[in-house]
Every structure is written in structure tokens, then in C-alpha cells.
Amino acid sequence: MYIIVTGAAGFIGSNVVKALNARAETNIIAVDNLTDGSKFGNLVDCEIADYLDRELFLRELADGAFAGEIAAILHQGACSDTTESDGRYMMQNNYRYSVNLLEYCEEEDIPFVYASSAAVYGASAVFREAREFETPLNVYGYSKFLFDQYVRRKYAQHNLRAVGLRYFNVYGEREQHKGRMASVAWHFFNQYQATGKVKLFEGSGGYEAGEQRRDFVSVHDAVAVNLFFLDRPERAGVYNVGTGAAQSFNEVAVAVVNACRATHGDAPLTLVEMRQQGIIEYIAFPANLKDKYQSYTEADLGALRGAGYDALFKPVEQGVAEYVATLSRQSDR
């Protein structure tokens, strides 16, 4: 029996594959689109049974090539570019692809765990898994929202072994291929390494410079939630995956800089000291993000805790420091 991981060469997908390997699971079929060939590096240290291009995988599913051979599908594959304006591409890649996989899993009674997004909440001030709080600001968020709605309709009709995970701001190893869509922690690290400075946005949405707040969650925590539901195929629903505590971009910047300083044996600095020394600078808020930017997110973990997930999530101070330590080691090599 195979575990299918879609988006397997991507950020969260490759971390899922690596975590499965840590559990001695290697009967994994990795599915992705390697038009961006640089993503192969995320799978170099992973053990898989086979790799399939997404389109070939869908054709083989339709032809019955995997009948009775799939234990579960962990669906991480999607276009995650929140600034992508091609709605036809986004809906085909994120919505229709997901519908096809869900219908297959429904017919074959296969557990299905898929990546949703906190982008479904848009400008909402409440981040609870309920329709009245879901107002996406861009077509990426809408594609995720629409599939969540499709899943909910299926739940209403009959029992369905499907779990949607609404990721908040995930950061961590194996995201380098994402470029400008990589986490702020990754960007801050590279800025500091190159220039000794970190640049943040000026105030927006009623927040002071750098005080916009997001729920930043370590990729290791996001992966742990995937494995929790993989091990409990009787569970179903749509769940937030965040720490449950919003933290500011300033806090992320301070964590990055101090983790970098620690690698050289330098004492930590406060935000005030970093500002005074010109280490942290603020730049104009981009006009193209106006009315499309979430200045505040904080996952309501009530549903996730209610499903039995009781592990703690790493705060920025811990998770970012661990991530920077890994990036520093990779940089040294």
C-alpha cells in the first residue's frame, strides 16, 4: 500500500515526506510538477518508492492503475502565490485538482488530508472554522475557500474521511524555492546575512511599523498535525493549523537577528536597540497589496483541540531560532 503525497517536492509536502521517512515509511509516491526543476533538491535526502508528474498521476488514477493500492492521500499540491491573478489557472490547479482527488478518495474509501489556508478568512477579525468568518481577499484564498465549501457539502450528504488543514503563516526548512513567496523569516535571514539589516513594512491597517501581526507556525508543527490525522482516519473536518497566538513582524525580525548573532557568540539586542543601530528599517507599504493584505491573523484552535490534538506549538522565539540555526549551518556548508 502506498501513501500519496502531492506537492511532494514543495515546501510542506517535502517536509511531510521527510517526517514519514522518520517513521520508517518509504512506500511513498511523490507527486508534483517539476517545471521548476530546482525543487528536486527538497527530495534528495528523502526516500520514496516512485515519482509521478501531476498530470500523469491523474491519468493513472482515472485508468485504475492504483486500485486497492493507496492507503491515504496527503494533498499538499497547490499554487500558493497569493498575488497570482490568473483565476482560471488558480481554480484549475487548486480547486478542480482537489475535487478530482477527493472524489477518487470518496469512491475508494481512502483517507484524504489536504492543505487549506488561513487566506480563506481574508479581512475577518475572527479566525474560526465557520462560514460567517470566511471572506477571502484574493483568488488564491477563494480557491481554498471554495474547496472547503465543497468538502462541507460532501460531509452533509454522508460520512467522508477527509480533513482540511487551514495553514496560517508557515515557515521552516525546504522553502527556499518559493522565492518572494517564502516566509518572512527566510527573507529576514537572507537580508541580514547580505546587508546586516532587516527591512519591514511601515504601518498599515491601523498597525504601527512592523506591528502587523500574524500567526507564524513552524513547518514541523504543521507536519505533526498532518501525521496526527493520518493516524486517525476516522476523524473528519476542517481545522486551523497555527499556534493560536499572533506575533508581530517585529518579533520575527528580532528572533532572526538574535539567532544570527548567537551563531557568532554576540549578545542579543532588543527591538529598540536594533532600531537605534539601524539593523531594523521600515519601507513603504506596497500599493499593490492595499485591500489584499491580512494585517492580523490568529488561529482559533478550539476545533483542533476538540479533535484531540493536544501538542504545544512553538512560539516565534523558539521556532524561528531553530530555523535560523539550520539556515546558518546550511550557509556555512
C-alpha positions as CSV (number, residue, x, y, z in Angstrom):
1,M,0.0,0.0,0.0
2,Y,1.2,3.5,-0.9
3,I,0.9,6.8,0.8
4,I,0.5,9.5,-1.9
5,V,2.0,12.9,-1.1
6,T,1.1,15.6,-3.7
7,G,3.2,18.7,-3.9
8,A,5.9,16.4,-2.6
9,A,8.8,18.5,-3.9
10,G,7.3,21.7,-2.4
11,F,7.7,23.2,1.0
12,I,5.3,21.5,3.3
13,G,5.0,18.4,1.0
14,S,8.7,17.6,1.2
15,N,8.7,18.0,5.0
16,V,5.7,15.6,5.1
17,V,7.8,13.1,3.1
18,K,10.8,13.5,5.4
19,A,8.6,13.1,8.5
20,L,7.1,9.9,7.1
21,N,10.6,8.6,6.4
22,A,11.4,9.3,10.1
23,R,8.6,6.8,10.9
24,A,10.3,4.2,8.6
25,E,7.7,4.8,5.9
26,T,9.2,4.7,2.4
27,N,6.4,3.3,0.4
28,I,5.6,6.8,-0.8
29,I,4.6,8.0,-4.2
30,A,5.7,11.6,-4.6
31,V,3.5,13.7,-7.0
32,D,4.4,17.1,-8.2
33,N,5.0,19.4,-11.2
34,L,8.8,19.9,-11.6
35,T,8.5,22.7,-14.3
36,D,10.6,24.5,-11.6
37,G,13.3,21.9,-11.6
38,S,15.1,23.5,-8.6
39,K,12.5,21.8,-6.3
40,F,14.1,18.4,-6.8
41,G,16.6,19.4,-4.1
42,N,13.8,19.0,-1.5
43,L,13.6,15.3,-2.2
44,V,17.3,14.5,-2.4
45,D,17.5,13.3,1.2
46,C,14.1,11.6,1.2
47,E,13.2,8.0,0.4
48,I,10.3,7.4,-1.9
49,A,9.0,4.5,-4.0
50,D,8.3,6.5,-7.1
51,Y,7.8,10.0,-8.5
52,L,4.9,10.9,-10.8
53,D,4.2,14.2,-12.6
54,R,0.8,15.5,-11.5
55,E,-0.9,15.1,-14.9
56,L,0.4,11.5,-15.3
57,F,-0.8,10.7,-11.8
58,L,-4.3,12.0,-12.5
59,R,-4.4,9.9,-15.7
60,E,-3.3,6.8,-14.0
61,L,-5.9,7.3,-11.2
62,A,-8.6,7.6,-13.8
63,D,-7.3,4.4,-15.5
64,G,-7.5,2.5,-12.3
65,A,-3.7,2.0,-12.0
66,F,-3.7,2.2,-8.2
67,A,-6.9,0.3,-7.4
68,G,-6.6,-1.1,-3.9
69,E,-3.0,0.1,-3.5
70,I,-3.4,3.5,-1.8
71,A,-3.5,3.8,1.9
72,A,-4.0,7.5,2.1
73,I,-3.5,10.8,0.1
74,L,-1.8,13.7,1.8
75,H,-2.7,16.5,-0.7
76,Q,-0.2,19.4,-0.3
77,G,-0.1,20.4,-4.0
78,A,-1.3,23.8,-4.9
79,C,-0.3,27.2,-6.3
80,S,0.4,29.1,-3.1
81,D,1.2,32.5,-4.7
82,T,-1.3,34.8,-3.0
83,T,-0.6,37.5,-5.7
84,E,-1.4,35.3,-8.7
85,S,-4.1,37.0,-10.7
86,D,-4.8,34.3,-13.3
87,G,-8.1,33.0,-11.9
88,R,-8.5,30.2,-14.4
89,Y,-5.1,28.8,-13.6
90,M,-5.7,29.1,-9.8
91,M,-9.1,27.4,-9.9
92,Q,-7.9,24.6,-12.1
93,N,-4.7,24.0,-10.1
94,N,-6.1,24.5,-6.6
95,Y,-9.9,23.8,-6.8
96,R,-10.5,21.3,-9.6
97,Y,-7.4,19.2,-8.9
98,S,-8.5,18.9,-5.3
99,V,-12.1,17.9,-6.3
100,N,-10.8,15.2,-8.6
101,L,-8.7,13.7,-5.8
102,L,-11.4,13.9,-3.2
103,E,-13.9,12.2,-5.5
104,Y,-11.5,9.4,-6.1
105,C,-10.9,9.0,-2.3
106,E,-14.6,9.0,-1.7
107,E,-15.2,6.3,-4.2
108,E,-12.3,4.1,-2.9
109,D,-12.9,5.0,0.8
110,I,-9.4,6.4,1.2
111,P,-8.4,8.9,3.9
112,F,-7.7,12.3,2.4
113,V,-5.8,15.1,4.3
114,Y,-5.5,18.3,2.3
115,A,-3.9,21.7,2.6
116,S,-6.3,24.6,3.0
117,S,-5.3,28.1,4.1
118,A,-5.9,30.9,6.5
119,A,-6.3,33.1,3.4
120,V,-10.0,32.0,3.4
121,Y,-10.6,34.4,6.3
122,G,-9.4,37.5,4.4
123,A,-10.1,40.6,6.4
124,S,-12.1,38.9,9.1
125,A,-11.2,39.6,12.7
126,V,-12.4,36.1,13.8
127,F,-10.4,33.0,12.6
128,R,-12.9,30.2,13.4
129,E,-13.9,27.5,11.0
130,A,-17.3,28.9,10.2
131,R,-18.8,30.3,7.1
132,E,-19.7,33.7,8.5
133,F,-16.0,34.5,9.1
134,E,-14.7,33.4,5.6
135,T,-14.2,36.4,3.3
136,P,-11.1,35.8,1.1
137,L,-9.4,38.8,-0.4
138,N,-7.8,37.2,-3.4
139,V,-8.4,34.4,-5.9
140,Y,-5.9,32.1,-4.0
141,G,-8.0,32.4,-0.9
142,Y,-11.1,31.9,-2.9
143,S,-9.8,28.7,-4.5
144,K,-9.2,27.3,-1.0
145,F,-12.5,28.6,0.4
146,L,-14.4,27.1,-2.5
147,F,-12.9,23.6,-2.0
148,D,-13.6,23.8,1.8
149,Q,-17.2,24.5,0.9
150,Y,-17.3,21.6,-1.5
151,V,-16.0,19.3,1.3
152,R,-18.6,20.6,3.7
153,R,-21.4,19.8,1.2
154,K,-20.0,16.2,1.0
155,Y,-20.0,15.9,4.8
156,A,-23.6,16.9,4.8
157,Q,-24.5,14.1,2.4
158,H,-22.7,11.2,4.1
159,N,-19.7,10.3,6.1
160,L,-16.4,11.4,4.4
161,R,-12.9,10.6,5.5
162,A,-11.5,14.0,4.6
163,V,-9.6,16.5,6.7
164,G,-8.7,20.1,5.6
165,L,-5.9,21.9,7.3
166,R,-6.0,25.7,7.2
167,Y,-2.4,26.6,7.5
168,F,-1.6,30.1,8.9
169,N,1.9,31.6,8.2
170,V,4.2,28.5,7.9
171,Y,8.0,28.9,8.0
172,G,10.8,26.5,8.0
173,E,13.2,24.3,6.1
174,R,12.8,23.4,2.4
175,E,11.1,26.7,1.4
176,Q,14.0,28.3,-0.5
177,H,12.5,27.6,-3.9
178,K,9.5,29.7,-3.1
179,G,11.5,32.9,-3.7
180,R,9.4,36.0,-2.9
181,M,6.6,33.8,-1.5
182,A,8.9,32.3,1.1
183,S,8.3,33.2,4.7
184,V,9.4,36.5,6.2
185,A,11.8,34.5,8.5
186,W,13.6,33.2,5.4
187,H,13.7,36.7,3.8
188,F,14.9,38.4,7.0
189,F,17.7,35.8,7.4
190,N,18.9,36.4,3.9
191,Q,18.6,40.2,4.2
192,Y,20.6,40.2,7.4
193,Q,23.3,37.8,6.1
194,A,23.7,40.0,3.0
195,T,23.5,43.5,4.5
196,G,23.4,43.3,8.3
197,K,19.9,44.9,8.1
198,V,16.3,43.7,8.0
199,K,13.5,45.6,6.2
200,L,9.9,45.6,7.3
201,F,6.8,47.3,6.1
202,E,5.7,50.6,7.6
203,G,2.4,50.8,9.4
204,S,-0.8,49.7,7.7
205,G,-4.3,48.6,8.6
206,G,-4.1,50.6,11.8
207,Y,-0.9,49.0,13.0
208,E,2.4,50.8,13.7
209,A,5.5,50.0,11.7
210,G,6.3,46.3,11.9
211,E,3.5,45.7,14.3
212,Q,1.2,43.9,11.8
213,R,0.5,40.6,13.4
214,R,0.3,37.1,12.0
215,D,0.1,33.6,13.4
216,F,3.5,32.2,12.5
217,V,3.7,28.4,12.7
218,S,6.7,26.1,12.3
219,V,6.5,23.7,9.4
220,H,7.4,20.9,11.9
221,D,4.2,21.7,13.8
222,A,2.2,21.8,10.6
223,V,3.6,18.4,9.6
224,A,2.8,17.0,13.0
225,V,-0.8,17.8,12.6
226,N,-0.9,16.1,9.2
227,L,0.5,12.9,10.8
228,F,-2.0,13.1,13.7
229,F,-4.9,12.9,11.3
230,L,-3.2,10.3,9.1
231,D,-3.1,8.1,12.2
232,R,-6.8,8.8,12.9
233,P,-8.6,8.2,9.6
234,E,-12.0,8.2,11.4
235,R,-11.6,12.0,12.0
236,A,-13.1,14.5,9.5
237,G,-13.5,18.2,9.3
238,V,-11.7,21.5,8.5
239,Y,-9.2,22.7,11.1
240,N,-7.0,25.6,11.7
241,V,-3.2,25.0,11.9
242,G,-1.5,27.8,13.8
243,T,-0.1,28.5,17.2
244,G,-3.2,30.3,18.4
245,A,-1.1,33.3,19.3
246,A,-0.5,36.2,16.9
247,Q,3.0,37.7,16.9
248,S,4.4,40.8,15.2
249,F,6.7,41.0,12.2
250,N,9.0,43.0,14.6
251,E,9.1,39.9,16.9
252,V,10.1,37.7,13.9
253,A,12.8,40.2,12.9
254,V,14.2,40.3,16.4
255,A,14.2,36.5,16.6
256,V,16.0,36.2,13.3
257,V,18.7,38.8,14.1
258,N,19.4,37.5,17.6
259,A,19.6,33.9,16.3
260,C,22.1,35.1,13.7
261,R,24.1,36.9,16.4
262,A,24.1,33.9,18.6
263,T,25.9,31.9,16.0
264,H,28.8,34.4,16.3
265,G,28.6,34.5,20.1
266,D,27.1,38.0,20.2
267,A,24.7,39.1,22.9
268,P,21.0,39.6,22.0
269,L,19.6,43.0,21.3
270,T,16.2,44.5,21.9
271,L,13.9,45.9,19.2
272,V,14.7,49.4,20.4
273,E,18.4,48.7,20.2
274,M,18.1,47.2,16.7
275,R,16.2,50.3,15.6
276,Q,18.8,52.6,17.1
277,Q,21.6,50.8,15.4
278,G,19.8,50.8,12.1
279,I,19.6,47.0,12.0
280,I,15.8,47.2,11.5
281,E,14.5,49.6,8.9
282,Y,11.0,50.2,7.6
283,I,9.9,50.6,4.0
284,A,6.8,51.9,2.3
285,F,3.8,49.6,2.3
286,P,3.3,48.3,-1.3
287,A,0.4,49.9,-3.1
288,N,-0.5,46.6,-4.9
289,L,-1.2,45.0,-1.5
290,K,-3.7,47.5,-0.4
291,D,-7.0,45.9,0.5
292,K,-5.5,42.5,-0.2
293,Y,-3.3,42.1,2.9
294,Q,-4.1,40.4,6.2
295,S,-2.7,42.7,8.9
296,Y,-3.8,40.3,11.6
297,T,-4.3,36.6,11.9
298,E,-4.6,34.3,14.9
299,A,-5.9,30.7,14.6
300,D,-8.8,29.7,16.8
301,L,-7.6,26.2,17.9
302,G,-10.9,25.2,19.5
303,A,-11.8,22.7,16.8
304,L,-8.3,21.2,16.5
305,R,-8.1,20.7,20.3
306,G,-11.6,19.3,20.2
307,A,-10.4,16.7,17.7
308,G,-7.9,15.6,20.3
309,Y,-4.7,17.3,19.1
310,D,-3.1,18.5,22.3
311,A,0.6,19.1,21.4
312,L,2.1,22.5,22.0
313,F,3.1,24.8,19.1
314,K,6.4,26.6,19.0
315,P,6.3,30.4,19.5
316,V,8.4,32.5,17.2
317,E,11.2,32.9,19.7
318,Q,11.8,29.1,19.6
319,G,10.7,28.0,16.1
320,V,12.5,30.9,14.3
321,A,15.7,30.4,16.3
322,E,15.8,26.7,15.4
323,Y,15.1,27.5,11.8
324,V,17.8,30.2,11.6
325,A,20.3,27.8,13.2
326,T,19.6,25.3,10.4
327,L,19.9,28.0,7.7
328,S,23.2,29.1,9.2
329,R,24.6,25.6,9.1
330,Q,23.5,25.2,5.5
331,S,25.0,28.6,4.7
332,D,28.3,27.6,6.2
333,R,28.4,24.5,4.1
